[in-house]
Amino acid sequence: MKKVYIYKIFERFWHWTQALLILILMISGFEIHSSFDLIGYQKAVELHNVSAWIFLCLIVFAIFWHFTTGEWKQYIPTTKYLKAQFNYYIGGIFTGAPHPTKKLVYDKFNPLQRLIYLGLKILVIPVQVISGFLYLYFHYPAEGMELQSLEYVAVIHTFGAFLLLAFMIAHVYLTTTGHKPGSAIKAMITGWEEMSDEEIKERVISDIEASIKKSRAQLQSNVEIGDLFEAAMNKASLNAGVSSIADTRFKDAIENSGAGYFCIGKDGNYIDVNDTWFKLYKYDAKEEIIGKHYRLSRNKEDFEELQGNIDKVLKTGQIINHGEVKRICKDGSEGYHTLTMSPVYEEAEVVGVEGFIIDTTGQLLAEREMLKKQIRINDELDKKKTSKD
């Protein structure tokens, strides 16, 4: 096992400060409700109000940090591996089954954690803040709020407190399910988490792939380049008199290019591909793919994502940059390419989807091999250093 730095300083500060404030708010809040007598009603009210204001300031800083660093993307919900993660928690975790997801720098939370944390951030905590303000300014019409009764506010605020309490109990329990009972808590204190060599390799490879995708996205989102490309395509379309699928294939221009061209009908079947496309998919001739559905070149998860974007092109007519994807070739091997899709019109109606793919397999595999080689070299150096010590 080796240690990997995964939790940043502010991330740890925000986590523990939030936990402490929620704990103080719960203890003082339940004392206000006369659940027990610890510091007295008046002091509990004062402590609760001060902690609430500090918590609100922390939320503002946390929102700013999440959006400026891009960490907000960690909370985007996904159904990928959701069922596997649920099955792991209700059964696999007790039988020593492997974890269905990996903790990576751009993917720290599993699918269930994403849903729960997102729910807390956009539902539970906002409800607590709003109901708390209603409590704080109740019967103060001069300051802008006046309610007839606190009954419903009290029920909502207390229910939210019990949800937070249940979350904290479950959260603390799950921190003990790592390879060591206290490893997750220790990682959130120091920022360094223990991982196996295989997990470290996967994380570093993931970091590099994410950086590559980010660089490509920044290049592709360049406004001037985008404007020039769109203007050139519009001009070419007008000159060619584009009005139907048969007219939009631009065979002479694309047959000898390095990009693979494809055209798909509304039924999802391939209408046309160029030589580059079927060679990238390792077919012997385009006739092997024409008339077949595009699902044959994707696994289940990737197909669902691609289907969603193709449906969007067909329904809205917008051009979509699908980014880098994995393809399944005729012989079962895998490759990688970037993919863009645009609508095909016939008499002002979208009747299909066409686009281009650019192969990135060689570059991606070369980068992975260089990374693995560097990791092997570092491992050897570590072994030599250990033996000398």
Disulfide bonds with the S-S distance in Angstrom:
none
